[in-house]
Amino acid sequence: MFYRKKKKRFIFFSTQRKLAIFLTCFLLSVAWVFYYINAQLTPTYLDYAEVQTNKIASMVISKAINSRTANVLDVNDIIEEVPSDSKNMVTTKFNTEIINRVLSDTNSLVQSHLEQAEKGNLSSLPYLDDIEYDKHTMEDQGGVVFFVPMGQATNIPLIGNLGPKIPIRFHVIGNVQSNVVPTITEFGINNAYVEISIHIKVNVQIIVPLASKMSVVEQNIPVAMGLVQGQVPHIYTGGDGSAAPSVEVPIPLPKD
């Protein structure tokens, strides 16, 4: 009898040990499968998250610019004539005071809207059908947090909007960087089309499950544009250094 009880107890412990080993191996296998799938899909998540982050941040910037009361200026409003010794020569320059004021106001406006968006202010964020914002997480932890279905992020049409939702978060790193970019295009005879823009650059950190990535959102904001007309010269050439014939305008020459 004693031998039978000992044998039964040995069989019980042996079965229990096998079950524990099986469960451990099963859990490790499941964890490895999830890790492998996540590692394979992480680059896809990051690429999709970067596209959506650039879309949201660009729309926030555009929304901030549209909220200002001032419209795009006429370029002639920010150009000043500089006195010249020559009667037939007109020198102009940009009014840096107006440009710097617009630059400063634009910087503050964009920075403010981005900060409001990170605090969970949904009025500062664009409404998109394929994006669901997590307002409570944004209010508690900061950053812009939104969900996208796994099927949409991985571009699998069969599951579409189904499947688990992947949380994506992005933070603005540092302050908004901006600089003035003038563009001058020759137009007609001694005329130029001038456009003054502000180039906005925002550094963001994109975070997906088990990975993160730095990205840059850039956008050009027009400040002033228009046609600047100069004096028509009495003799006009192509100006390319070739032997093109000169064209004389039939107007009387000024008397010195």
DRENFI-169247 format. One record per atom (N, C-alpha, C, O): residue in three letters; x, y, z. Coordinates in steps of 0.001 Angstrom, whole numbers, plus 500000, padded with zeros to 6 digits. Layout:
BEGIN
ALAXYZ ...
This chain:
BEGIN
MET500833498788500000 MET500000500000500000 MET500862501255500000 MET500565502232499313 PHE501925501208500778 PHE502816502368500850 PHE503480502624499500 PHE503676503772499102 TYR503818501557498810 TYR504468501676497507 TYR503511502272496483 TYR503920503095495664 ARG502234501867496517 ARG501252502398495566 ARG501029503891495779 ARG500944504652494815 LYS500933504313497048 LYS500730505741497314 LYS501924506546496818 LYS501755507623496245 LYS503107506039497033 LYS504318506753496590 LYS504359506839495072 LYS504760507858494510 LYS503939505757494409 LYS503944505742492943 LYS502906506709492388 LYS503169507420491417 LYS501712506735493013 LYS500681507671492566 LYS501125509113492755 LYS500875509969491907 ARG501795509376493891 ARG502261510732494138 ARG503333511124493127 ARG503380512274492691 PHE504187510188492753 PHE505235510464491771 PHE504622510778490401 PHE505067511689489703 ILE503585510003490029 ILE502919510235488750 ILE502238511603488753 ILE502250512302487740 PHE501636511994489901 PHE500946513274490003 PHE501935514436489838 PHE501679515383489095 PHE503063514345490542 PHE504067515408490425 PHE504664515443489019 PHE504959516523488507 SER504845514305488399 SER505388514250487036 SER504428514913486053 SER504856515671485182 THR503132514632486189 THR502126515259485313 THR502073516763485543 THR501956517533484590 GLN502158517187486810 GLN502111518611487138 GLN503320519344486557 GLN503216520474486081 ARG504473518664486610 ARG505678519285486060 ARG505578519414484548 ARG505969520436483984 LYS505061518390483891 LYS504904518454482440 LYS503933519572482050 LYS504164520293481079 LEU502837519710482822 LEU501864520761482531 LEU502493522148482711 LEU502243523054481915 ALA503301522309483750 ALA503965523596483981 ALA504938523921482857 ALA505007525058482391 ILE505694522905482425 ILE506644523117481323 ILE505903523469480038 ILE506328524341479280 PHE504761522760479799 PHE503976523031478600 PHE503428524457478608 PHE503508525163477602 LEU502870524881479749 LEU502314526240479846 LEU503406527289479681 LEU503196528314479032 THR504574527032480270 THR505687527979480132 THR506126528096478680 THR506325529199478170 CYS506277526950478015 CYS506677526970476601 CYS505600527637475735 CYS505912528365474792 PHE504330527379476068 PHE503238527976475293 PHE503226529495475439 PHE503094530219474452 LEU503364529972476672 LEU503375531418476904 LEU504583532074476248 LEU504468533156475671 LEU505747531419476335 LEU506943531968475675 LEU506772531998474164 LEU507216532934473499 SER506125530964473624 SER505899530928472168 SER504950532038471730 SER505179532695470715 VAL503886532242472502 VAL502936533312472177 VAL503608534672472266 VAL503410535526471402 ALA504411534876473323 ALA505118536144473480 ALA506086536368472325 ALA506211537483471820 TRP506776535298471907 TRP507728535431470795 TRP506998535751469491 TRP507468536559468691 VAL505847535112469284 VAL505070535373468063 VAL504613536829468027 VAL504719537487466992 PHE504098537341469165 PHE503671538733469222 PHE504857539670468992 PHE504739540666468279 TYR505995539347469598 TYR507186540184469422 TYR507648540178467967 TYR508017541218467420 TYR507625539005467349 TYR508066538900465952 TYR507130539681465031 TYR507587540415464155 ILE505818539523465230 ILE504849540252464400 ILE505003541754464591 ILE504986542517463625 ASN505154542175465846 ASN505313543600466124 ASN506587544149465501 ASN506596545261464973 ALA507682543356465565 ALA508951543800464972 ALA508832543933463457 ALA509423544834462861 GLN508061543030462830 GLN507883543100461389 GLN506991544265460972 GLN507182544850459906 LEU506009544601461822 LEU505054545653461468 LEU505469547041461950 LEU504890548038461517 THR506468547125462843 THR506866548424463390 THR507271549432462309 THR506832550580462378 PRO508095549058461306 PRO508411550040460246 PRO507158550556459528 PRO507079551732459173 THR506172549658459318 THR504931550079458680 THR504161551039459580 THR503614552037459111 TYR504122550728460887 TYR503465551635461833 TYR504107553014461802 TYR503416554032461757 LEU505444553036461827 LEU506162554314461882 LEU505926555135460620 LEU505726556347460695 ASP505949554482459463 ASP505713555211458203 ASP504294555783458175 ASP504085556935457796 TYR503327554964458580 TYR501942555434458599 TYR501769556555459622 TYR501093557549459359 ALA502391556381460796 ALA502289557399461843 ALA502920558708461396 ALA502411559781461722 GLU504027558635460649 GLU504682559855460169 GLU503792560600459179 GLU503695561826459226 VAL503146559860458286 VAL502243560484457308 VAL501082561177458023 VAL500753562323457715 GLN500465560477458978 GLN499331561054459690 GLN499757562233460571 GLN499032563221460689 THR500931562122461185 THR501437563215462026 THR501698564459461199 THR501332565562461605 ASN502332564293460035 ASN502565565442459154 ASN501254566063458700 ASN501145567285458592 LYS500251565218458433 LYS498947565742458012 LYS498300566560459122 LYS497805567661458883 ILE498306566009460352 ILE497663566697461472 ILE498396567984461813 ILE497771569031461982 ALA499739567912461916 ALA500521569102462281 ALA500387570191461222 ALA500278571368461566 SER500392569822459941 SER500239570813458873 SER498874571480458939 SER498757572684458709 MET497831570696459255 MET496497571274459357 MET496371572176460578 MET495661573181460533 VAL497057571829461679 VAL497053572696462856 VAL497715574023462526 VAL497225575079462927 ILE498828573977461797 ILE499524575207461392 ILE498630576045460481 ILE498524577259460653 SER497989575395459516 SER497096576121458606 SER495921576727459355 SER495499577845459058 LYS495388575985460333 LYS494281576497461128 LYS494711577709461936 LYS493945578658462098 ALA495945577677462448 ALA496459578819463207 ALA496602580046462320 ALA496263581157462729 ILE497104579845461105 ILE497304580975460189 ILE495963581540459735 ILE495815582754459600 ASN494989580669459501 ASN493672581139459061 ASN492935581918460147 ASN492017582682459851 SER493337581723461409 SER492661582420462498 SER493119583864462660 SER492491584631463390 ARG494202584245461992 ARG494675585623462128 ARG493781586549461311 ARG493157586140460332 THR493738587783461731 THR492853588746461068 THR493490589330459819 THR492785589676458872 ALA494807589444459803 ALA495491590064458658 ALA495567589083457502 ALA495877587908457699 ASN495287589558456304 ASN495398588741455106 ASN496794588887454511 ASN497657589567455065 VAL496992588239453381 VAL498272588362452689 VAL498435589791452192 VAL497529590344451569 LEU499585590386452465 LEU499828591776452117 LEU500189591919450652 LEU500614590961450006 ASP500017593122450137 ASP500546593460448824 ASP502024593746448993 ASP502431594457449912 VAL502822593186448101 VAL504272593328448246 VAL504707594788448201 VAL505732595149448780 ASN503926595640447508 ASN504289597055447436 ASN504128597760448786 ASN504675598843448994 ASP503357597127449722 ASP503200597716451048 ASP504431597521451922 ASP504602598223452918 ILE505294596566451554 ILE506481596327452365 ILE507770596671451622 ILE508863596295452047 ILE507629597400450493 ILE508798597833449728 ILE508925599345449846 ILE507948600074449671 GLU510120599806450141 GLU510387601230450285 GLU511446601661449260 GLU512382600920448961 GLU511274602855448743 GLU512262603406447826 GLU513411604034448615 GLU513207604707449626 VAL514606603796448126 VAL515806604349448753 VAL516327605468447866 VAL516479605273446660 PRO516606606637448438 PRO517122607746447621 PRO518398607346446885 PRO519272606676447436 SER518482607779445619 SER519645607456444796 SER520175608729444147 SER519415609659443877 ASP521490608764443896 ASP522118609925443250 ASP521742610016441780 ASP521722611106441208 SER521447608891441175 SER521109608874439756 SER519615609138439571 SER518783608563440273 LYS519290609998438636 LYS517890610325438375 LYS517144609172437711 LYS515940609003437901 ASN517873608393436939 ASN517236607327436187 ASN517298605979436914 ASN516917604952436352 MET517767605983438131 MET517918604747438884 MET517017604803440124 MET517042605779440874 VAL516223603748440330 VAL515345603646441481 VAL515781602428442298 VAL515799601310441784 THR516125602639443550 THR516563601556444441 THR515485601313445485 THR514934602255446054 THR515194600060445729 THR514156599705446693 THR514715598720447720 THR515743598080447499 LYS514013598618448844 LYS514369597642449881 LYS513092597198450586 LYS512062597870450526 PHE513181596059451249 PHE512040595552452006 PHE511965596241453363 PHE512984596541453985 ASN510735596484453804 ASN510515597056455124 ASN510652595928456157 ASN509703595180456386 THR511816595809456770 THR512088594707457702 THR511241594799458973 THR510992593784459623 GLU510800595999459327 GLU509986596141460531 GLU508659595412460383 GLU508228594704461293 ILE508006595588459227 ILE506731594910458983 ILE506942593396458880 ILE506162592620459434 ILE507992592981458174 ILE508249591548457993 ILE508543590881459331 ILE508023589800459609 ASN509365591508460160 ASN509700590924461464 ASN508477590854462382 ASN508342589920463172 ARG507591591842462273 ARG506381591814463092 ARG505468590655462676 ARG504921589951463526 VAL505309590466461367 VAL504494589356460880 VAL505140588024461247 VAL504443587074461602 LEU506467587948461164 LEU507192586725461513 LEU506985586373462982 LEU506730585218463321 SER507094587374463850 SER506918587140465288 SER505477586720465607 SER505259585788466381 ASP504506587401465017 ASP503097587060465256 ASP502776585648464767 ASP502057584904465434 THR503308585285463605 THR503062583954463051 THR503681582887463936 THR503068581849464188 ASN504900583142464411 ASN505574582191465297 ASN504756581927466555 ASN504536580780466943 SER504309583014467183 SER503544582891468432 SER502226582182468204 SER501796581374469027 LEU501583582483467083 LEU500278581895466778 LEU500387580390466560 LEU499579579625467087 VAL501383579963465785 VAL501568578536465511 VAL501955577792466786 VAL501443576708467064 GLN502869578389467559 GLN503298577758468810 GLN502114577585469764 GLN501976576547470411 SER501271578600469846 SER500118578544470741 SER499140577453470320 SER498652576707471168 HIS498848577350469041 HIS497911576330468563 HIS498457574920468778 HIS497703574013469128 LEU499752574729468573 LEU500344573410468798 LEU500290573029470278 LEU500022571876470614 GLU500540573987471151 GLU500468573720472583 GLU499043573390473014 GLU498832572494473831 GLN498060574115472465 GLN496668573824472777 GLN496269572437472279 GLN495510571729472941 ALA496784572053471112 ALA496477570727470572 ALA497049569638471470 ALA496400568615471689 GLU498258569844471994 GLU498885568846472860 GLU498182568747474216 GLU498276567718474884 LYS497491569788474620 LYS496776569767475895 LYS495380569152475772 LYS494652569062476761 GLY495009568732474566 GLY493721568086474382 GLY492612568993473918 GLY491443568609473962 ASN492952570207473466 ASN491946571127472952 ASN491572570696471530 ASN492292570980470573 LEU490447570016471412 LEU490057569462470113 LEU489725570538469089 LEU489755570265467889 SER489407571760469533 SER489109572834468581 SER490344573245467786 SER490221573823466707 SER491545572948468316 SER492787573272467605 SER493216572167466662 SER494150572346465881 LEU492538571014466726 LEU492904569862465905 LEU491941569721464735 LEU490760570043464863 PRO492432569245463603 PRO491537569042462451 PRO490659567815462647 PRO491058566848463297 TYR489471567865462081 TYR488569566714462135 TYR488818565846460909 TYR488688566304459774 LEU489182564575461152 LEU489436563627460076 LEU488634562366460345 LEU488575561889461479 ASP488014561822459296 ASP487145560655459453 ASP487901559417459920 ASP487350558591460648 ASP489169559281459504 ASP489907558057459800 ASP490770558160461053 ASP491597557281461295 ILE490598559218461860 ILE491417559407463054 ILE490508559649464258 ILE489581560457464207 GLU490797558933465335 GLU490062559093466596 GLU491043559589467661 GLU492022558909467973 TYR490781560762468211 TYR491679561337469211 TYR491363560784470600 TYR490215560471470914 ASP492404560671471421 ASP492255560248472813 ASP492393561490473691 ASP493488561822474146 LYS491280562165473922 LYS491304563439474630 LYS491790563293476067 LYS492552564131476548 HIS491359562235476763 HIS491713562068478178 HIS493222561856478341 HIS493831562419479250 THR493820561056477474 THR495270560833477548 THR496023562106477229 THR497054562381477843 MET495533562892476280 MET496196564147475943 MET496141565117477116 MET497112565824477388 GLU494997565150477816 GLU494875566051478955 GLU495754565609480122 GLU496304566448480835 ASP495892564282480325 ASP496647563773481465 ASP498155563730481205 ASP498947564088482076 GLN498550563292480004 GLN499964563039479736 GLN500565563990478706 GLN501786564036478555 GLY499744564738478003 GLY500256565656476987 GLY500554564945475683 GLY500566563716475615 GLY500795565737474647 GLY501036565175473322 GLY499727564935472592 GLY498669564832473212 VAL499803564848471297 VAL498629564550470477 VAL498550563038470318 VAL499449562423469745 VAL497473562435470827 VAL497305560982470811 VAL496076560650469975 VAL495005561225470171 PHE496240559720469043 PHE495111559285468222 PHE495245557799467932 PHE496329557224468036 PHE494118557186467566 PHE494074555752467289 PHE493813555521465804 PHE493088556271465151 VAL494428554461465299 VAL494136554009463939 VAL493981552494463974 VAL494738551827464680 PRO493029551926463239 PRO492882550462463194 PRO494116549811462576 PRO494720550361461655 MET494483548644463082 MET495675547953462597 MET495562547648461112 MET496550547745460384 GLY494358547278460651 GLY494183546970459238 GLY494431548162458345 GLY494914548017457222 GLN494097549354458846 GLN494315550564458065 GLN495796550929458053 GLN496323551351457024 ALA496465550768459187 ALA497888551103459272 ALA498741550153458446 ALA499733550565457844 THR498352548872458419 THR499119547875457670 THR498658547740456233 THR499216546954455468 ASN497634548509455858 ASN497123548512454487 ASN496638547116454061 ASN496969546622452983 ILE495845546505454945 ILE495250545200454643 ILE493763545406454369 ILE493000545618455311 PRO493327545353453111 PRO491922545668452791 PRO490917544695453399 PRO489763545063453622 LEU491337543456453672 LEU490388542455454153 LEU489803542809455513 LEU488633542531455779 ILE490624543430456386 ILE490110543750457716 ILE489733545220457835 ILE489023545598458767 GLY490194546055456909 GLY489763547454456853 GLY489855548162458184 GLY490939548305458748 ASN488707548610458691 ASN488651549322459965 ASN488540548390461174 ASN488351548846462301 LEU488660547083460930 LEU488569546138462028 LEU489932545950462684 LEU490922546567462291 GLY489958545088463684 GLY491216544789464352 GLY491490545743465493 GLY490778546731465669 PRO492519545452466266 PRO492851546326467405 PRO493305547707466928 PRO493906547846465863 LYS493006548709467731 LYS493402550073467407 LYS494779550373467982 LYS495059550077469144 ILE495639550965467150 ILE497008551240467548 ILE497106552686468016 ILE496735553594467272 PRO497594552922469228 PRO497757554309469686 PRO499013554932469094 PRO500080554319469093 ILE498879556133468599 ILE500004556895468051 ILE500052558243468765 ILE499035558921468906 ARG501241558614469208 ARG501409559866469933 ARG502548560657469285 ARG503548560083468854 PHE502384561981469222 PHE503515562800468814 PHE503612564041469687 PHE502605564636470071 HIS504855564415469992 HIS505168565586470790 HIS505934566587469928 HIS506728566203469068 VAL505691567852470165 VAL506491568899469531 VAL507767569063470338 VAL507711569290471546 ILE508921568950469682 ILE510219569059470340 ILE510762570466470121 ILE511036570861468987 GLY510917571216471199 GLY511457572571471081 GLY510424573546470557 GLY509240573228470441 ASN510899574741470242 ASN510029575800469737 ASN509904575737468222 ASN510683575071467541 VAL508910576442467717 VAL508727576540466269 VAL509862577376465672 VAL510182578450466182 GLN510457576884464607 GLN511531577600463909 GLN510979578187462613 GLN510228577529461893 SER511352579411462331 SER510838580060461121 SER511861581039460569 SER512687581577461306 ASN511794581257459280 ASN512632582258458629 ASN511929582772457380 ASN511049582112456827 VAL512328583948456951 VAL511698584603455798 VAL512381584128454522 VAL513608584073454443 VAL511564583784453519 VAL512081583303452238 VAL511511584181451121 VAL510327584072450803 PRO512327585045450523 PRO511844585841449383 PRO512048585095448062 PRO513061584425447866 THR511080585220447169 THR511174584616445839 THR510891585697444811 THR509833586326444830 ILE511850585907443908 ILE511723586960442889 ILE511793586312441512 ILE512759585622441185 THR510759586543440712 THR510686585974439370 THR510589587106438358 THR509732587981438476 GLU511469587085437363 GLU511468588119436327 GLU510180588046435516 GLU509721586965435145 PHE509605589222435248 PHE508323589268434547 PHE508336590463433599 PHE508432591610434037 GLY508240590189432300 GLY508218591273431319 GLY509538592031431279 GLY510603591473431542 ILE509444593319430943 ILE510612594185430833 ILE510761594979432128 ILE509954595854432440 ASN511799594654432860 ASN512139595362434101 ASN511027595280435155 ASN510863596183435975 ASN510275594184435115 ASN509269593924436136 ASN509617592620436857 ASN510347591782436327 ALA509095592465438046 ALA509379591253438813 ALA508174590890439661 ALA507513591746440249 TYR507910589580439704 TYR506871589080440608 TYR507571588648441893 TYR508414587751441886 VAL507209589302442994 VAL507882589086444272 VAL506913588421445245 VAL505766588843445389 GLU507400587368445912 GLU506608586676446931 GLU507453586501448182 GLU508555585954448133 ILE506926586969449295 ILE507602586831450583 ILE506846585788451395 ILE505650585934451646 SER507547584737451804 SER506929583654452566 SER507689583433453867 SER508856583800454001 ILE506996582825454813 ILE507619582394456066 ILE507695580877456051 ILE506680580191455928 HIS508903580369456178 HIS509117578923456189 HIS509069578434457633 HIS509936578765458441 ILE508042577639457946 ILE507844577116459298 ILE508421575701459381 ILE508189574873458501 LYS509174575438460451 LYS509729574105460686 LYS509425573692462126 LYS509728574418463073 VAL508818572509462271 VAL508449571989463591 VAL509043570592463732 VAL508797569724462895 ASN509822570373464786 ASN510375569058465077 ASN509415568293465987 ASN508988568812467018 VAL509082567078465610 VAL508158566270466393 VAL508769564898466645 VAL509565564399465850 GLN508382564304467759 GLN508759562931468083 GLN507517562064467985 GLN506520562311468664 ILE507582561041467129 ILE506459560136466898 ILE506696558859467699 ILE507775558268467643 ILE505673558441468446 ILE505800557266469304 ILE504696556277468958 ILE503510556609468980 VAL505115555044468636 VAL504188553928468446 VAL504608552840469433 VAL505676552953470035 PRO503805551792469619 PRO504193550743470566 PRO505581550181470287 PRO505844549662469203 LEU506465550288471272 LEU507825549741471258 LEU508754550422470249 LEU509780549847469888 ALA508422551629469787 ALA509308552318468841 ALA508993553808468845 ALA507909554225469253 SER509954554605468385 SER509764556051468249 SER510622556554467101 SER511547555878466651 LYS510299557751466638 LYS510998558309465476 LYS510899559824465501 LYS509867560380465878 MET511978560493465097 MET511972561945464970 MET511593562324463543 MET512017561678462585 SER510794563375463412 SER510372563837462098 SER510301565360462096 SER510263565994463151 VAL510284565928460911 VAL510229567386460744 VAL509019567731459872 VAL508846567185458783 VAL508190568646460372 VAL507041569140459617 VAL507381570535459110 VAL507708571423459897 GLU507303570727457801 GLU507661572011457191 GLU506492572541456372 GLU505740571782455760 GLN506360573854456377 GLN505274574484455619 GLN505644575927455298 GLN506237576624456122 ASN505290576367454096 ASN505505577752453676 ASN504210578541453808 ASN503154578107453345 ILE504303579701454444 ILE503137580559454663 ILE503359581872453923 ILE504297582596454255 PRO502537582208452937 PRO502728583470452206 PRO502426584681453089 PRO501440584700453825 VAL503287585682453001 VAL503117586935453753 VAL502716588068452827 VAL501781588813453120 ALA503420588202451713 ALA503135589274450757 ALA503495588800449365 ALA504434588024449182 MET502745589270448390 MET503041588932447002 MET502488590021446100 MET501545590727446457 GLY503083590142444939 GLY502623591154443995 GLY503657591446442936 GLY504760590901442951 LEU503285592312442017 LEU504139592680440897 LEU504811594016441188 LEU504152595005441511 VAL506133594025441067 VAL506909595256441235 VAL507319595733439855 VAL508016595026439127 GLN506881596947439492 GLN507148597481438167 GLN508269598511438242 GLN508226599458439028 GLY509265598292437403 GLY510367599239437302 GLY510220600121436079 GLY509290599955435290 GLN511130601050435927 GLN511100601938434755 GLN511502601166433506 GLN512431600360433528 VAL510786601427432415 VAL511107600782431147 VAL512352601432430573 VAL512366602647430374 PRO513412600654430297 PRO514649601254429756 PRO514454601714428311 PRO513577601230427596 HIS515290602655427910 HIS515215603172426534 HIS515777602169425548 HIS515349602132424394 ILE516721601362425976 ILE517292600329425107 ILE517228599012425855 ILE517661598918427004 TYR516689598001425205 TYR516496596707425859 TYR517215595634425074 TYR517115595585423848 THR517947594764425778 THR518574593586425174 THR518128592364425943 THR517507592456427002 GLY518463591218425381 GLY518076589978426043 GLY518760589786427378 GLY518233589096428250 GLY519943590393427554 GLY520652590304428809 GLY521355588995429042 GLY521822588741430153 ASP521450588132428009 ASP522077586828428201 ASP523512586800427691 ASP524138585740427665 GLY524035587943427290 GLY525413588007426832 GLY525618587591425396 GLY526748587620424908 SER524565587204424705 SER524703586802423301 SER524635588028422400 SER524495589157422871 ALA524734587793421135 ALA524736588893420172 ALA523332589238419711 ALA523130589583418547 ALA522376589151420595 ALA520997589476420233 ALA520878590977419962 ALA521511591773420656 PRO520090591377418981 PRO519970592795418661 PRO519261593568419761 PRO518385593037420443 SER519643594808419922 SER519006595678420902 SER517712596230420332 SER517569596386419119 VAL516771596524421221 VAL515494597096420829 VAL515388598473421458 VAL515452598607422680 GLU515227599500420627 GLU515127600857421150 GLU513665601256421251 GLU512912601156420282 VAL513276601707422427 VAL511904602135422654 VAL511721603534422076 VAL512506604425422399 PRO510721603758421239 PRO510541605076420582 PRO509932606117421514 PRO508786606525421328 ILE510691606545422509 ILE510256607637423382 ILE511384608633423479 ILE512548608251423353 PRO511081609896423698 PRO512157610892423751 PRO513055610666424953 PRO512578610343426041 LEU514344610836424757 LEU515327610666425824 LEU515240611852426777 LEU514966612973426348 PRO515470611615428061 PRO515398612724429016 PRO516566613682428828 PRO517673613269428485 LYS516312614948429053 LYS517351615971428947 LYS518047616132430286 LYS517398616234431327 ASP519377616153430251 ASP520165616335431465 ASP520165617811431863 ASP520776618180432865 
